[in-house]
Every structure is written in structure tokens, then in C-alpha cells.
């Protein structure tokens, strides 16, 4: 078995990209959900629902919470 070693910087870079927090942002909510494989829908909110915070941090100002509501209603 081959053991691969990563520097901290490489591990951090991979983690940031895997969470879609790198420089290139997805443009669609469904792309975010597919890549992350899970978008937790929280019913308790302090500032905003966690699902909206996650989607907004990946999509930026182009994200509208109504997109998520519509996706949930249609089962997408």
C-alpha cells in the first residue's frame, strides 16, 4: 500500500475546494447540493437557516432563499 503525504497547505486547499469555498463559485443551487451531497435544513435559526447560510456562502449574492424553497417543494 502506498502512503501519500500532504502538506498542511495542500490539505487545506483540498478541503476548501471540496466545500466549494474556493475562488470559482458554482452558479446554481442544485450544483451546490449535488457537490456537497447534503444541505442540512435547520428549523432553528439565529440569523438565518443554516441551509441558506451554506448556500449563500457558496453562491454569493446570486442565491435567493426562494430557490431552496422551490427545490424542496418540487423534490429536486
MARBA-3410 file (N, C-alpha, C, O; in Angstrom, 1 decimal):
76
0.8,-1.2,0.0,0.0,0.0,0.0,0.9,1.2,0.0,1.9,1.3,0.7 ~ 0.5,2.2,-0.8,1.3,3.4,-0.9,0.7,4.5,0.0,-0.5,4.7,0.0 ~ 1.5,5.1,0.8,1.1,6.2,1.7,1.4,7.5,1.0,2.5,7.8,0.7 ~ 0.3,8.3,0.9,0.5,9.7,0.4,0.6,10.7,1.5,-0.2,10.6,2.4 ~ 1.5,11.6,1.4,1.6,12.6,2.4,1.3,14.0,1.8,1.7,14.3,0.7
0.5,14.7,2.6,0.1,16.1,2.1,0.7,17.1,3.1,0.8,16.8,4.3 ~ 1.1,18.2,2.6,1.4,19.3,3.5,0.1,19.9,4.1,-0.9,19.6,3.5 ~ 0.3,20.7,5.1,-0.9,21.3,5.7,-1.6,22.2,4.6,-2.8,22.3,4.5 ~ -0.8,22.9,3.9,-1.3,23.8,2.9,-2.1,23.1,1.8,-3.1,23.5,1.4 ~ -1.5,21.9,1.3,-2.3,21.1,0.3,-3.5,20.6,0.9,-4.6,20.6,0.2
-3.5,20.1,2.1,-4.7,19.5,2.8,-5.8,20.6,2.9,-7.0,20.4,2.7 ~ -5.4,21.8,3.3,-6.3,22.9,3.5,-6.9,23.3,2.1,-8.1,23.6,2.0 ~ -6.1,23.4,1.1,-6.5,23.7,-0.3,-7.6,22.7,-0.8,-8.6,23.1,-1.3 ~ -7.3,21.4,-0.6,-8.2,20.4,-1.0,-9.5,20.5,-0.2,-10.6,20.4,-0.8 ~ -9.5,20.7,1.1,-10.7,20.9,1.9,-11.5,22.1,1.5,-12.7,22.0,1.4
-10.9,23.2,1.2,-11.6,24.4,0.8,-12.3,24.2,-0.5,-13.4,24.5,-0.7 ~ -11.6,23.6,-1.5,-12.2,23.3,-2.8,-13.3,22.3,-2.7,-14.4,22.5,-3.3 ~ -13.2,21.3,-1.9,-14.2,20.2,-1.7,-15.5,20.8,-1.1,-16.6,20.4,-1.4 ~ -15.4,21.9,-0.3,-16.5,22.5,0.3,-17.0,23.7,-0.6,-17.9,24.5,-0.1 ~ -16.5,23.8,-1.8,-16.9,24.8,-2.7,-16.7,26.3,-2.2,-17.4,27.2,-2.5
-15.6,26.4,-1.4,-15.3,27.8,-0.9,-14.1,28.4,-1.6,-13.5,29.4,-1.0 ~ -13.7,27.9,-2.7,-12.5,28.4,-3.4,-12.9,29.6,-4.3,-14.0,30.1,-4.1 ~ -12.0,30.0,-5.2,-12.2,31.2,-6.0,-13.3,31.0,-7.0,-14.0,31.9,-7.3 ~ -13.5,29.8,-7.6,-14.5,29.6,-8.6,-15.8,29.1,-7.9,-15.8,28.0,-7.3 ~ -16.8,29.9,-8.0,-18.1,29.5,-7.3,-19.1,28.8,-8.3,-19.1,29.2,-9.5
-19.9,27.9,-7.8,-20.9,27.3,-8.6,-22.0,28.4,-8.9,-22.0,29.4,-8.2 ~ -22.8,28.2,-9.9,-23.8,29.2,-10.2,-25.2,28.8,-9.9,-26.1,29.6,-10.0 ~ -25.4,27.5,-9.6,-26.7,27.0,-9.4,-26.8,26.3,-8.0,-25.9,25.7,-7.6 ~ -27.9,26.5,-7.3,-28.2,25.8,-6.0,-28.1,24.3,-6.1,-27.5,23.7,-5.3 ~ -28.6,23.7,-7.2,-28.6,22.3,-7.3,-27.2,21.8,-7.5,-26.9,20.7,-7.1
-26.3,22.6,-8.1,-24.9,22.2,-8.3,-24.3,22.1,-6.9,-23.5,21.2,-6.6 ~ -24.6,23.0,-6.0,-24.0,23.0,-4.7,-24.5,21.8,-3.9,-23.7,21.1,-3.3 ~ -25.8,21.5,-4.0,-26.4,20.4,-3.3,-25.8,19.1,-3.8,-25.5,18.2,-3.0 ~ -25.6,19.0,-5.1,-25.0,17.7,-5.7,-23.6,17.6,-5.2,-23.1,16.4,-4.9 ~ -22.8,18.6,-5.2,-21.4,18.5,-4.9,-21.2,18.2,-3.4,-20.4,17.4,-3.0
-22.0,18.9,-2.5,-21.8,18.7,-1.1,-22.5,17.4,-0.6,-22.2,16.9,0.4 ~ -23.4,16.9,-1.4,-24.2,15.7,-1.2,-25.2,15.9,0.0,-26.1,15.0,0.2 ~ -25.1,16.9,0.7,-26.0,17.1,1.9,-26.1,18.6,2.1,-25.1,19.3,2.2 ~ -27.3,19.1,2.2,-27.6,20.5,2.6,-28.6,20.4,3.7,-29.8,20.2,3.5 ~ -28.1,20.6,4.9,-28.9,20.4,6.1,-30.0,21.5,6.2,-29.7,22.7,6.1
-31.2,21.1,6.4,-32.3,22.0,6.6,-32.6,22.2,8.1,-33.1,21.2,8.7 ~ -32.3,23.3,8.6,-32.4,23.6,10.0,-33.7,24.4,10.3,-34.0,25.3,9.6 ~ -34.4,24.0,11.3,-35.7,24.7,11.6,-35.4,25.8,12.7,-36.3,26.7,12.9 ~ -34.3,25.7,13.4,-34.0,26.7,14.4,-33.0,27.7,13.7,-31.9,27.3,13.2 ~ -33.3,29.0,13.8,-32.4,29.9,13.2,-32.1,31.1,14.1,-33.0,31.6,14.8
-30.8,31.4,14.2,-30.4,32.6,14.9,-30.3,33.8,14.0,-30.9,34.9,14.3 ~ -29.7,33.7,12.9,-29.6,34.7,11.9,-30.3,34.4,10.7,-31.2,35.2,10.2 ~ -30.1,33.2,10.2,-30.8,32.6,9.0,-30.7,31.1,9.1,-29.8,30.6,9.8 ~ -31.5,30.4,8.4,-31.4,29.0,8.4,-30.0,28.5,7.9,-29.5,29.1,7.0 ~ -29.5,27.5,8.5,-28.1,27.0,8.2,-28.1,26.7,6.7,-27.0,26.9,6.0
-29.1,26.1,6.1,-29.1,25.8,4.7,-28.9,27.0,3.8,-28.3,27.0,2.8 ~ -29.6,28.2,4.2,-29.4,29.4,3.5,-28.0,29.9,3.7,-27.4,30.5,2.7 ~ -27.4,29.8,4.8,-26.1,30.3,5.1,-25.1,29.5,4.2,-24.1,30.1,3.7 ~ -25.2,28.2,4.2,-24.3,27.3,3.4,-24.5,27.7,1.9,-23.5,27.9,1.2 ~ -25.7,27.8,1.4,-25.9,28.1,0.0,-25.4,29.4,-0.3,-24.7,29.6,-1.4
-25.6,30.4,0.5,-25.2,31.8,0.2,-23.6,31.9,0.2,-23.1,32.6,-0.6 ~ -23.0,31.1,1.1,-21.5,31.2,1.2,-20.9,30.6,0.0,-19.8,30.9,-0.4 ~ -21.6,29.7,-0.7,-21.1,29.1,-1.9,-21.5,29.9,-3.2,-20.7,30.0,-4.1 ~ -22.7,30.4,-3.2,-23.2,31.0,-4.4,-23.1,32.5,-4.4,-23.1,33.2,-5.4 ~ -23.0,33.1,-3.2,-22.9,34.6,-3.1,-24.2,35.2,-3.3,-25.2,34.7,-3.0
-24.2,36.5,-3.7,-25.4,37.3,-3.8,-26.4,36.8,-4.8,-27.5,37.3,-4.9 ~ -25.9,35.9,-5.7,-26.9,35.4,-6.7,-27.9,34.4,-6.1,-28.9,34.0,-6.7 ~ -27.6,33.9,-4.8,-28.5,33.0,-4.2,-29.7,33.7,-3.6,-29.6,34.7,-3.0 ~ -30.9,33.1,-3.9,-32.2,33.6,-3.3,-32.8,32.4,-2.5,-33.0,31.4,-3.0 ~ -33.1,32.7,-1.2,-33.7,31.6,-0.4,-35.0,30.9,-1.0,-35.3,29.8,-0.8
-35.7,31.7,-1.9,-36.8,31.1,-2.6,-36.4,29.9,-3.5,-37.2,29.0,-3.7 ~ -35.2,29.9,-4.0,-34.7,28.8,-4.8,-34.7,27.5,-4.0,-35.2,26.5,-4.6 ~ -34.3,27.6,-2.8,-34.2,26.4,-2.0,-35.7,25.9,-1.6,-36.0,24.7,-1.7 ~ -36.5,26.9,-1.3,-37.9,26.5,-1.1,-38.6,25.8,-2.3,-39.2,24.8,-2.1 ~ -38.3,26.3,-3.4,-38.9,25.8,-4.7,-38.3,24.4,-4.9,-39.0,23.5,-5.3
-37.0,24.2,-4.7,-36.3,22.9,-4.9,-36.9,21.9,-4.0,-37.1,20.7,-4.4 ~ -37.1,22.3,-2.7,-37.7,21.3,-1.8,-39.1,21.0,-2.1,-39.5,19.8,-2.0 ~ -39.9,21.9,-2.5,-41.3,21.7,-2.9,-41.4,20.8,-4.1,-42.3,19.9,-4.1 ~ -40.5,20.9,-5.0,-40.6,20.1,-6.3,-39.8,18.8,-6.1,-39.9,18.0,-7.0 ~ -39.1,18.6,-5.0,-38.4,17.4,-4.8,-37.1,17.3,-5.6,-36.5,16.2,-5.8
-36.6,18.4,-6.1,-35.4,18.4,-6.8,-34.2,18.3,-5.9,-33.0,18.3,-6.4
END
